[in-house]
Amino acid sequence: MRMRPRDLTLAAGCVAGLATVLVSALPFLQFAYRYPSAHVAFEAGEAVIALVVAYLVFGRFRDTPELRYVAIVYALVLLGMANLFFSVVPRTIAGRETFTIWAPLATRLLAAVALAAAAWGLDRRITPTVLSRLTAACFGTLAAVALVVAVLTPLLPDLEVIASERSQRPVVEGPLSIYLVQVVMLALYLVATIGFTLRAERTRDELMRWLGAGSAVAVFARLNYVLFPSLYTQYVYTGDFLRLGFYLFLVVGAASEIHSYWSRIAHARVAEERARLARTLHDGLAQELVFVAGQSRRVARRPTDERELERLTSAVDRAVAEARRAIAVLAQDRDRSLADEISEMVEQIQAGEGAQFKL
């Protein structure tokens, strides 16, 4: 039995919350690993996931041009670009710097705002031709964040690397501003969790269902980043895995979106085939049966004419042939050329009317 959206969100939140409680309360649980390259791998994979899912959501926007989907695409593009250009590339080139702390943090904050707004509103329909403006908004935001952070870098606080011997228990120290941003993001994801889940309950939308559950995991990921600020260390903590879990929920939502898309196409193809078969029956078999019925009544009213009997017999034969053709239509290959279709039609007319055709 499939879980309701609220049950799925509750289950995801409970698992993430239990992991947070266990790691925070039981320091002997070895869940802090000195693995600097894992951050690069996580953020690169998450960037790819976010950008692919953003592309799929934009495809939904083309079908249903609502501002809500623009906000979701905007948020996912910001998340992907923040991971790729503000985290992966700077870490690869220059290691840990103030820029790699504040630029992705500010961009992810804006993405969380967009997700929370999309979860609770933005139902207004807009023109579907907004790709250029959406692209400009995404790259404009990234450029603005990069410029502001670069200018303010001398004034922005850095976060010291947590010592390895203290990595097994919660550490809340360092610049208060960084923790305030994480708390605000936690609240925004909580708002998004409730909004997406309620929307999924109302609309039975699979994408909203998985966005709600994923946002619940993101809430506890941000809580872990408050307790264990592993984004700024060489250690990998629970928060990093929970943040990856948020993106994995996006993957499941994208898979559901693809399945729904192909299901709609399959239903459309079935409806198209039904309509084509109806036209075939109407233009062939139905007309022949009408002719047979009329001829039968005529024969019943007056003495039998041999020519009328021949026409009646011929019409019956054509009706039988049309019935067989209608049955064959269901199993035949639809990748036939126009020439093949015309040839078959000419052969049927030739057989039914006795006329001679040269094609």
C-alpha positions as CSV (number, residue, x, y, z in Angstrom):
1,M,0.0,0.0,0.0
2,R,1.5,3.4,-1.0
3,M,2.2,5.8,1.8
4,R,0.3,9.1,2.0
5,P,2.3,12.2,1.6
6,R,2.1,13.1,5.2
7,D,3.2,9.6,6.3
8,L,6.1,9.7,3.9
9,T,7.2,13.1,5.2
10,L,6.8,12.0,8.8
11,A,8.8,8.8,8.2
12,A,11.6,10.8,6.5
13,G,11.7,13.3,9.3
14,C,11.7,10.7,12.0
15,V,14.6,8.8,10.4
16,A,16.6,12.0,10.0
17,G,15.7,13.1,13.5
18,L,16.6,9.8,15.1
19,A,20.0,9.9,13.3
20,T,20.6,13.4,14.7
21,V,19.7,12.4,18.2
22,L,21.8,9.3,18.2
23,V,24.9,11.0,16.8
24,S,24.5,13.9,19.2
25,A,23.7,11.9,22.4
26,L,26.0,8.9,21.8
27,P,29.5,10.1,21.0
28,F,30.9,6.6,20.7
29,L,29.0,6.3,17.4
30,Q,31.8,6.8,14.9
31,F,30.1,9.0,12.4
32,A,32.7,11.7,11.8
33,Y,35.3,10.8,9.2
34,R,38.4,12.8,8.0
35,Y,37.7,12.7,4.3
36,P,38.2,16.0,2.6
37,S,37.6,14.8,-0.9
38,A,34.1,13.5,0.2
39,H,32.9,17.1,0.3
40,V,33.9,17.6,-3.3
41,A,32.3,14.3,-4.4
42,F,29.1,15.0,-2.5
43,E,28.7,18.6,-3.8
44,A,29.5,17.6,-7.4
45,G,26.9,14.8,-7.4
46,E,24.4,17.0,-5.7
47,A,25.0,19.7,-8.3
48,V,24.3,17.3,-11.1
49,I,21.1,16.0,-9.5
50,A,19.8,19.6,-8.8
51,L,20.4,20.7,-12.4
52,V,18.8,17.6,-13.9
53,V,15.7,17.8,-11.7
54,A,15.5,21.6,-12.5
55,Y,15.4,20.7,-16.2
56,L,12.6,18.2,-15.6
57,V,10.6,20.6,-13.5
58,F,11.0,23.2,-16.3
59,G,9.5,20.7,-18.7
60,R,6.4,20.5,-16.3
61,F,6.3,24.3,-16.4
62,R,6.1,24.3,-20.2
63,D,2.9,22.1,-19.8
64,T,1.5,24.0,-16.8
65,P,3.0,27.5,-16.8
66,E,2.6,28.5,-13.2
67,L,5.0,30.7,-11.3
68,R,5.4,28.0,-8.6
69,Y,7.4,25.9,-11.0
70,V,9.6,28.8,-12.0
71,A,10.5,29.3,-8.3
72,I,11.3,25.6,-7.9
73,V,13.5,25.7,-11.0
74,Y,15.2,28.8,-9.8
75,A,15.9,27.2,-6.4
76,L,17.3,24.0,-7.8
77,V,19.5,25.9,-10.3
78,L,20.9,28.0,-7.4
79,L,21.6,24.9,-5.4
80,G,23.3,23.2,-8.3
81,M,25.4,26.2,-9.2
82,A,26.3,26.9,-5.5
83,N,27.6,23.4,-5.2
84,L,29.4,23.4,-8.5
85,F,30.9,26.9,-8.8
86,F,31.1,28.2,-5.2
87,S,32.2,24.9,-3.5
88,V,33.7,22.3,-5.8
89,V,35.8,24.6,-8.0
90,P,37.2,26.8,-5.2
91,R,37.9,23.8,-3.0
92,T,39.7,22.1,-5.9
93,I,41.8,25.2,-6.8
94,A,42.5,27.0,-3.5
95,G,41.2,24.8,-0.7
96,R,39.1,26.2,2.2
97,E,38.6,30.0,2.1
98,T,36.1,32.5,3.4
99,F,34.6,32.7,-0.1
100,T,33.8,29.0,-0.1
101,I,32.0,29.4,3.2
102,W,29.8,32.5,2.5
103,A,29.1,32.3,-1.2
104,P,27.4,28.9,-1.2
105,L,25.8,29.6,2.1
106,A,24.2,32.8,0.8
107,T,23.1,31.1,-2.4
108,R,21.5,28.2,-0.6
109,L,19.7,30.7,1.7
110,L,18.1,32.3,-1.4
111,A,17.2,28.8,-2.8
112,A,15.5,27.9,0.5
113,V,13.5,31.1,0.3
114,A,12.4,30.3,-3.2
115,L,11.4,26.7,-2.2
116,A,9.4,28.0,0.8
117,A,7.6,30.5,-1.5
118,A,6.8,27.8,-4.1
119,A,5.4,25.5,-1.4
120,W,2.8,28.0,-0.2
121,G,1.9,30.1,-3.1
122,L,2.9,31.3,-6.5
123,D,-0.1,29.6,-8.3
124,R,-0.5,32.4,-10.8
125,R,-0.2,31.4,-14.4
126,I,2.4,33.2,-16.5
127,T,3.6,33.1,-20.1
128,P,5.5,29.9,-20.8
129,T,8.2,31.8,-22.8
130,V,10.3,32.9,-19.8
131,L,13.4,30.7,-20.3
132,S,15.7,33.7,-21.2
133,R,14.5,35.7,-18.2
134,L,14.8,32.7,-15.8
135,T,18.3,32.0,-17.0
136,A,19.2,35.7,-16.6
137,A,17.7,35.6,-13.0
138,C,19.7,32.5,-12.0
139,F,23.0,33.7,-13.4
140,G,22.4,37.3,-12.2
141,T,21.8,36.0,-8.7
142,L,25.0,34.0,-8.8
143,A,27.0,36.9,-10.1
144,A,25.5,39.3,-7.5
145,V,26.3,36.8,-4.6
146,A,29.8,36.3,-5.9
147,L,30.4,40.0,-6.2
148,V,29.0,40.9,-2.8
149,V,30.9,38.1,-1.0
150,A,34.1,39.0,-2.8
151,V,33.8,42.7,-1.8
152,L,32.9,41.8,1.8
153,T,35.4,39.0,2.2
154,P,37.8,41.1,4.5
155,L,34.8,41.8,6.7
156,L,33.2,38.4,6.8
157,P,34.0,36.1,9.7
158,D,35.8,32.8,9.0
159,L,35.1,29.6,10.8
160,E,38.0,27.7,12.4
161,V,38.5,24.1,11.7
162,I,37.1,22.0,14.5
163,A,39.8,19.9,16.1
164,S,39.7,16.2,15.4
165,E,39.5,15.2,19.1
166,R,36.3,17.2,19.4
167,S,34.7,16.0,16.3
168,Q,32.6,13.3,18.0
169,R,30.3,15.7,20.0
170,P,28.3,18.8,19.1
171,V,30.3,21.9,18.8
172,V,28.5,25.3,18.8
173,E,31.1,27.9,18.6
174,G,32.5,30.4,16.1
175,P,30.8,33.3,14.3
176,L,27.1,33.7,15.4
177,S,26.1,34.9,11.9
178,I,26.9,31.6,10.3
179,Y,24.7,29.7,12.8
180,L,21.9,32.3,12.4
181,V,21.9,31.6,8.6
182,Q,21.7,27.9,9.2
183,V,18.8,28.4,11.7
184,V,16.9,30.6,9.2
185,M,17.5,27.9,6.5
186,L,16.2,25.3,8.9
187,A,13.0,27.3,9.4
188,L,12.6,27.9,5.6
189,Y,12.9,24.1,4.9
190,L,10.4,23.4,7.7
191,V,8.0,25.8,6.0
192,A,8.6,24.1,2.6
193,T,8.1,20.7,4.2
194,I,4.6,21.6,5.5
195,G,3.7,23.4,2.3
196,F,4.7,20.8,-0.2
197,T,3.2,18.0,1.9
198,L,-0.2,19.7,2.2
199,R,-0.1,20.5,-1.5
200,A,0.6,16.9,-2.3
201,E,-2.3,15.8,-0.1
202,R,-4.7,18.1,-2.0
203,T,-3.4,17.5,-5.6
204,R,-1.9,14.0,-5.3
205,D,1.1,15.4,-7.1
206,E,4.1,13.0,-6.9
207,L,6.7,15.7,-7.4
208,M,5.3,17.7,-4.4
209,R,5.1,14.5,-2.4
210,W,8.8,13.9,-2.7
211,L,9.8,17.5,-2.4
212,G,7.9,17.5,1.0
213,A,9.7,14.4,2.2
214,G,13.1,15.7,1.0
215,S,12.6,19.0,2.7
216,A,12.0,17.2,6.0
217,V,15.4,15.6,5.6
218,A,16.9,19.0,4.8
219,V,15.5,20.4,8.0
220,F,17.6,18.0,10.1
221,A,20.6,18.4,7.8
222,R,20.6,22.1,8.7
223,L,20.2,21.2,12.4
224,N,23.3,19.0,12.1
225,Y,25.2,21.8,10.5
226,V,24.5,23.9,13.6
227,L,25.7,21.1,15.9
228,F,28.5,19.8,13.7
229,P,29.7,22.6,11.2
230,S,31.2,20.1,8.9
231,L,30.7,22.2,5.8
232,Y,33.8,24.1,6.9
233,T,36.0,21.3,8.0
234,Q,37.8,18.3,6.6
235,Y,35.4,16.0,8.3
236,V,32.3,14.4,6.9
237,Y,29.3,14.3,9.4
238,T,25.7,13.2,9.6
239,G,24.6,16.5,8.1
240,D,26.5,15.8,4.9
241,F,24.7,12.5,4.5
242,L,21.4,14.0,5.3
243,R,21.9,16.8,2.8
244,L,22.7,14.1,0.2
245,G,19.5,12.4,1.3
246,F,17.6,15.5,0.3
247,Y,19.0,15.3,-3.2
248,L,18.2,11.5,-3.3
249,F,14.6,12.4,-2.6
250,L,14.8,14.8,-5.5
251,V,16.0,11.9,-7.7
252,V,13.0,9.7,-6.7
253,G,10.7,12.7,-7.4
254,A,12.3,13.1,-10.8
255,A,11.9,9.4,-11.5
256,S,8.2,9.7,-10.6
257,E,7.9,12.7,-12.9
258,I,9.5,10.7,-15.8
259,H,7.2,7.8,-15.2
260,S,4.2,10.1,-15.1
261,Y,5.3,11.7,-18.4
262,W,5.5,8.4,-20.2
263,S,2.2,7.2,-18.7
264,R,0.5,10.3,-20.1
265,I,2.1,9.6,-23.5
266,A,1.0,6.0,-23.4
267,H,-2.6,7.1,-22.6
268,A,-2.5,9.6,-25.4
269,R,-1.3,7.0,-27.8
270,V,-4.1,4.6,-26.7
271,A,-6.7,7.3,-27.2
272,E,-5.3,8.1,-30.6
273,E,-5.4,4.5,-31.6
274,R,-9.0,4.2,-30.4
275,A,-10.0,7.2,-32.4
276,R,-8.3,5.8,-35.5
277,L,-10.0,2.5,-35.1
278,A,-13.4,4.2,-34.6
279,R,-12.9,6.1,-37.9
280,T,-12.0,2.8,-39.6
281,L,-15.1,1.1,-38.4
282,H,-17.3,4.1,-39.3
283,D,-15.9,4.6,-42.8
284,G,-15.9,0.9,-43.7
285,L,-17.8,-1.7,-41.7
286,A,-20.6,0.6,-40.5
287,Q,-21.4,1.8,-44.0
288,E,-21.4,-1.7,-45.5
289,L,-23.8,-2.9,-42.7
290,V,-26.1,0.0,-43.4
291,F,-26.1,-1.0,-47.1
292,V,-26.8,-4.6,-46.2
293,A,-29.7,-3.6,-44.0
294,G,-31.2,-1.4,-46.7
295,Q,-30.9,-4.1,-49.4
296,S,-32.3,-6.8,-47.0
297,R,-35.5,-4.7,-46.4
298,R,-35.8,-4.1,-50.2
299,V,-35.5,-7.8,-50.9
300,A,-38.1,-8.6,-48.2
301,R,-40.6,-6.2,-49.8
302,R,-40.6,-7.5,-53.4
303,P,-39.7,-10.6,-55.4
304,T,-36.0,-11.4,-55.3
305,D,-33.9,-9.9,-58.1
306,E,-30.7,-11.8,-58.9
307,R,-28.7,-8.7,-59.3
308,E,-29.9,-7.4,-56.0
309,L,-28.9,-10.6,-54.3
310,E,-25.5,-10.4,-55.9
311,R,-25.1,-6.8,-54.6
312,L,-26.3,-8.0,-51.1
313,T,-23.8,-10.9,-51.1
314,S,-21.0,-8.6,-52.2
315,A,-21.8,-6.1,-49.5
316,V,-21.8,-8.9,-46.9
317,D,-18.4,-10.0,-48.1
318,R,-17.1,-6.5,-47.9
319,A,-18.5,-6.1,-44.4
320,V,-16.8,-9.3,-43.3
321,A,-13.5,-8.1,-44.9
322,E,-13.8,-4.8,-43.1
323,A,-14.4,-6.5,-39.8
324,R,-11.3,-8.6,-40.4
325,R,-9.4,-5.5,-41.3
326,A,-10.5,-3.7,-38.1
327,I,-9.2,-6.7,-36.1
328,A,-6.0,-6.7,-38.0
329,V,-5.5,-2.9,-37.3
330,L,-5.0,-3.6,-33.6
331,A,-2.0,-5.8,-34.3
332,Q,-0.4,-4.3,-37.4
333,D,2.8,-2.3,-37.5
334,R,2.0,1.5,-37.4
335,D,5.4,2.4,-38.8
336,R,4.1,1.9,-42.4
337,S,4.7,4.4,-45.1
338,L,1.9,6.3,-46.9
339,A,2.5,4.3,-50.0
340,D,1.8,1.0,-48.2
341,E,-1.4,2.5,-46.7
342,I,-2.6,3.7,-50.2
343,S,-1.8,0.3,-51.8
344,E,-3.8,-1.6,-49.2
345,M,-6.8,0.8,-49.6
346,V,-6.7,0.4,-53.4
347,E,-6.6,-3.4,-53.2
348,Q,-9.7,-3.3,-50.9
349,I,-11.6,-1.1,-53.3
350,Q,-10.6,-3.3,-56.2
351,A,-11.7,-6.4,-54.4
352,G,-15.0,-4.9,-53.3
353,E,-16.1,-3.2,-56.5
354,G,-14.5,-5.3,-59.2
355,A,-12.7,-2.2,-60.6
356,Q,-9.2,-2.4,-62.1
357,F,-6.6,0.0,-60.7
358,K,-3.0,0.5,-61.7
359,L,-1.0,2.1,-58.9
